[in-house]
């Protein structure tokens, strides 16, 4: 339940609490929410600015810097790194955890570029790869850059403990899953098997979601540490699964059931990313039915409408009986899991 200042005002008007208590409660809640990303204008500006800065040194790094050589790239990373750490400390001391976390993640995102610059100085690339390829092509030779990034991410997280630091770590783990697969399966050859890419993404997503659940289960802090792990886990799992081709209608139906399960899982553990992508997958399956299977059927839209209304009535029925079924279900669960779910629904 989202409680706003207007709700406290209503409580004051009904003489449930005093004006002083309402003001004290509001200040307390506001201080608690400073650690939690929200859809506020300043938070949106924080993330847009941070992602632009990170993107400038990763996805949008131009070829112009390649002409200056590896030494110039390393120097640039060092200067930016010092500035990033300084800003992190500046924001941390002022209890601005979100911009501090973004600046710390920016420092971690510089690491693969810095390692690439060192490798370029040592003549390890021989001009057959440029840094922008790191984000576009799979190559086992990126592994040293990825290991260094993970080490830097672990060090920064140990120092600052900001949830956003897990974002570059999650991306790097995804990259590494592709590059390690290339190395183990193709050796030093080229990695061009798109089916295997999709399969690796699916399995990596499952492992990332499992890690996020473990972190979520153990997390007692107000900071949402599992958020970025859930996001990239679902993105890679759902993306790899959705891009797989199959001529079997049973496989497509199974895909729909997986998305239905994602919707319910998102509701159960209070993670919207599961629900959103699960709903998109269900819509994609129904689009397939309408476009391919029942293309000329006049009965399909009517049936789908009735099914949609049935779901609405199921929702009404569930709302009336939710407490009873939830209590019965949780009574059969282990104590640790029951406490985890109760914490989610507080």
C-alpha positions in Angstrom: 0.0 0.0 0.0 1.3 3.4 -0.9 0.7 6.0 1.8 0.9 9.6 0.9 0.8 12.8 2.8 -3.0 13.2 2.0 -3.6 9.9 3.9 -1.9 11.4 7.0 -4.0 14.5 6.6 -7.2 12.5 6.5 -6.0 10.6 9.7 -5.5 14.0 11.4 -8.9 15.3 10.3 -10.5 12.1 11.8 -8.5 12.7 15.0 -6.8 9.3 14.7 -3.3 10.9 15.1 -2.2 14.4 15.9 -0.7 17.0 13.5 2.7 16.6 15.2 2.6 12.8 14.9 1.6 13.1 11.2 4.5 15.4 10.5 6.9 13.1 12.4 5.7 10.1 10.5 6.1 11.8 7.2 9.6 12.9 7.9 10.5 9.4 9.1 9.1 7.8 5.9 10.8 10.3 3.7 14.2 9.5 5.3 13.6 5.8 4.8 12.7 6.3 1.2 15.9 8.1 0.4 17.6 4.7 -0.1 14.9 3.4 -2.4 14.7 4.3 -6.1 11.3 5.8 -7.0 9.6 7.3 -9.9 10.4 10.9 -8.9 11.7 13.6 -11.2 15.1 13.9 -9.4 15.5 10.1 -9.4 14.7 10.0 -13.1 17.4 12.7 -13.7 19.9 10.7 -11.6 19.5 7.6 -13.7 19.3 9.3 -17.0 22.5 11.3 -16.3 24.3 8.2 -14.9 23.3 6.0 -17.8 24.4 8.6 -20.3 27.8 8.9 -18.6 28.2 5.1 -18.4 27.0 4.7 -22.0 29.5 7.3 -23.2 32.4 5.1 -21.9 30.9 1.8 -23.0 28.2 1.5 -25.7 28.8 4.9 -27.3 32.6 4.9 -27.2 33.7 6.3 -30.6 36.5 5.1 -32.7 38.2 8.5 -32.4 39.9 7.5 -29.2 41.4 4.5 -30.9 43.6 6.9 -33.0 45.2 8.2 -29.8 46.3 4.7 -28.8 46.0 2.6 -25.6 48.0 5.0 -23.5 45.6 7.8 -24.0 42.7 5.5 -23.2 44.2 4.4 -20.0 44.9 8.0 -19.0 41.3 8.9 -19.7 40.1 6.0 -17.6 42.3 7.0 -14.7 41.2 10.6 -14.8 37.5 9.6 -15.0 38.0 7.0 -12.3 39.5 9.5 -9.8 36.6 11.9 -10.6 34.1 9.0 -10.2 35.4 7.9 -6.8 35.6 11.6 -5.6 32.0 12.1 -6.6 31.0 8.9 -4.9 32.6 10.0 -1.7 31.0 13.5 -2.0 27.5 12.1 -2.4 28.0 9.4 0.3 29.0 12.0 2.9 25.8 13.9 2.1 23.6 10.7 2.4 22.7 10.9 -1.3 22.9 7.1 -1.9 21.4 7.0 -5.4 23.8 9.4 -7.1 26.6 7.9 -5.1 25.8 4.4 -6.3 25.6 5.7 -9.9 29.0 7.3 -9.7 30.4 4.1 -8.1 28.9 2.0 -11.0 30.5 4.5 -13.5 33.9 3.7 -12.1 33.3 -0.1 -12.4 32.1 0.5 -16.0 35.5 2.1 -16.8 37.4 -1.0 -16.0 37.0 -3.0 -19.3 38.0 0.1 -21.3 41.1 0.6 -19.1 42.1 -3.1 -19.4 41.6 -2.8 -23.2 43.9 0.2 -23.3 46.6 -1.7 -21.4 46.2 -4.7 -23.8 46.4 -2.3 -26.7 49.7 -0.8 -25.4 51.0 -4.4 -25.1 50.0 -5.1 -28.7 47.6 -7.9 -27.8 44.8 -6.9 -30.2 46.8 -6.2 -33.4 44.0 -4.1 -34.8 41.5 -6.9 -35.4 39.2 -5.7 -32.6 38.2 -2.3 -31.3 36.7 -1.6 -27.9 33.1 -1.1 -29.2 33.2 -4.7 -30.3 33.2 -5.7 -26.6 29.5 -4.8 -26.5 28.6 -6.3 -29.9 30.7 -9.4 -30.5 31.4 -12.6 -28.6 35.1 -13.3 -28.2 36.9 -15.4 -25.7 39.6 -12.8 -25.6 37.3 -10.4 -23.6 37.6 -12.7 -20.6 40.5 -10.8 -18.9 38.5 -7.5 -19.2 35.4 -9.2 -17.7 37.4 -10.8 -14.8 38.9 -7.4 -14.0 35.5 -5.8 -14.1 34.1 -8.4 -11.7 37.0 -7.8 -9.4 36.5 -4.1 -9.4 32.8 -4.5 -8.9 33.4 -6.7 -5.9 35.8 -4.2 -4.4 33.5 -1.3 -4.9 30.5 -3.2 -3.5 32.6 -4.2 -0.5 33.4 -0.5 0.1 30.1 1.1 -0.6 27.3 -1.5 -0.7 25.1 0.4 -3.2 22.5 -1.7 -5.1 23.2 0.0 -8.5 26.8 -1.5 -8.3 25.2 -4.8 -9.2 24.1 -3.5 -12.6 27.6 -3.6 -14.3 28.3 -6.8 -12.4 25.2 -8.4 -13.9 25.9 -7.2 -17.4 29.5 -8.5 -17.1 28.4 -11.9 -15.9 26.0 -12.1 -19.0 28.9 -11.2 -21.3 31.1 -13.7 -19.6 28.5 -16.5 -20.0 28.6 -16.0 -23.8 32.4 -15.7 -24.0 33.1 -18.7 -21.8 30.7 -20.7 -24.0 32.6 -19.6 -27.0 35.8 -20.7 -25.5 34.6 -24.1 -24.2 32.7 -25.1 -27.3 34.5 -23.5 -30.2 38.0 -23.0 -28.7 39.7 -20.2 -30.5 37.3 -20.2 -33.4 34.4 -17.9 -34.2 31.2 -18.0 -32.2 28.3 -17.7 -34.6 25.8 -20.3 -33.4 22.6 -18.2 -32.7 20.7 -21.1 -31.3 23.5 -21.7 -28.7 23.4 -17.9 -27.9 19.7 -18.2 -27.1 20.2 -21.3 -25.0 23.1 -19.7 -23.1 20.9 -16.6 -22.4 18.1 -18.8 -21.1 20.3 -20.8 -18.7 22.2 -17.7 -17.6 18.9 -16.0 -16.9 17.7 -18.9 -14.8 21.0 -18.8 -12.8 20.7 -15.0 -12.4 17.1 -15.2 -11.2 18.1 -18.0 -8.7 21.0 -15.7 -7.4 18.5 -12.8 -7.1 16.1 -15.0 -5.1 18.9 -16.0 -2.8 20.0 -12.4 -2.3 16.3 -11.3 -1.8 15.8 -14.1 0.7 18.7 -13.0 2.8 18.3 -9.2 2.4 17.2 -7.5 5.5 18.1 -4.0 4.4 15.9 -1.3 3.1 18.1 -1.2 0.0 16.9 -3.3 -2.9 20.0 -5.3 -3.7 18.3 -8.0 -5.8 16.6 -5.5 -8.2 19.3 -5.4 -10.9 19.9 -9.1 -10.7 16.2 -9.8 -11.2 16.0 -7.3 -14.1 18.9 -8.8 -16.1 18.0 -12.3 -15.1 14.5 -11.9 -16.5 15.7 -10.0 -19.5 18.1 -12.6 -20.6 15.9 -15.6 -19.7 12.7 -14.1 -21.4 14.7 -12.7 -24.3 16.4 -15.9 -25.1 13.2 -17.9 -24.7 11.2 -15.6 -26.8 13.7 -15.6 -29.7 13.7 -19.4 -30.0 12.0 -20.7 -33.1 9.7 -23.7 -33.1 7.2 -25.3 -35.5 5.5 -27.1 -32.7 2.3 -25.6 -31.3 2.8 -27.5 -28.1 6.2 -25.7 -27.6 4.5 -22.4 -28.2 1.8 -23.3 -25.7 4.5 -24.3 -23.2 6.0 -20.9 -23.8 2.7 -19.3 -22.9 2.4 -21.4 -19.7 5.9 -20.2 -18.7 4.8 -16.6 -19.1 1.7 -17.3 -17.0 4.0 -18.7 -14.3 6.1 -15.6 -14.5 3.1 -13.4 -13.9 2.1 -15.3 -10.8 5.7 -15.4 -9.6 5.9 -11.6 -9.9 2.8 -11.2 -7.8 4.0 -13.7 -5.2 7.4 -12.2 -4.6 6.4 -8.6 -5.4 8.6 -8.2 -8.5 6.9 -6.3 -11.3 9.6 -7.3 -13.9 8.3 -10.9 -13.9 4.7 -9.7 -14.3 5.5 -7.2 -17.1 7.5 -9.6 -19.3 5.2 -12.5 -18.5 2.2 -10.4 -19.7 4.1 -9.4 -22.9 4.9 -13.1 -23.6 1.2 -14.0 -23.1 0.1 -11.2 -25.5 2.7 -12.5 -28.0 1.3 -16.0 -27.8 -2.3 -14.7 -28.3 -1.1 -12.6 -31.2 0.3 -15.8 -32.8 -3.0 -17.6 -32.3 -4.9 -14.7 -33.9 -2.5 -14.2 -36.8 -1.6 -17.9 -37.6 -3.9 -20.5 -36.1 -7.3 -18.7 -36.0 -6.6 -16.2 -38.7 -10.0 -16.6 -40.4 -12.0 -17.6 -37.4 -14.9 -15.3 -36.4 -15.3 -17.2 -33.1 -11.7 -16.6 -31.8 -12.2 -12.9 -30.8 -15.4 -13.7 -29.0 -13.8 -16.6 -27.2 -10.8 -14.5 -26.2 -13.1 -11.7 -24.9 -15.1 -14.2 -22.8 -11.8 -15.7 -21.5 -10.6 -12.2 -20.5 -13.9 -11.5 -18.7 -13.5 -14.8 -16.9 -10.1 -13.8 -15.7 -11.6 -10.6 -14.3 -14.2 -12.5 -12.4 -11.5 -14.8 -11.1 -9.7 -11.8 -9.8 -12.8 -10.6 -8.0 -13.3 -14.0 -6.4 -9.6 -14.1 -5.4 -9.8 -10.7 -3.8 -12.7 -11.9 -1.6 -10.9 -15.1 -0.5 -7.2 -14.0 -0.7 -6.6 -13.8 3.0 -8.1 -17.3 3.6 -6.1 -19.0 0.9 -2.9 -17.2 1.7 -3.1 -18.2 5.3 -3.7 -21.9 4.4 -0.9 -21.9 1.8 1.6 -20.2 4.1 0.8 -22.5 7.0 2.2 -25.4 4.9 5.4 -23.7 4.1 8.7 -23.7 6.0 9.1 -21.0 8.5 11.9 -19.2 6.7 9.9 -19.0 3.4 6.7 -17.9 5.3 8.6 -15.1 6.9 10.1 -14.1 3.5 6.7 -13.9 1.9 5.1 -12.1 4.9 7.9 -9.5 4.7 7.1 -9.0 1.0 3.4 -8.3 1.7 4.0 -5.9 4.5 
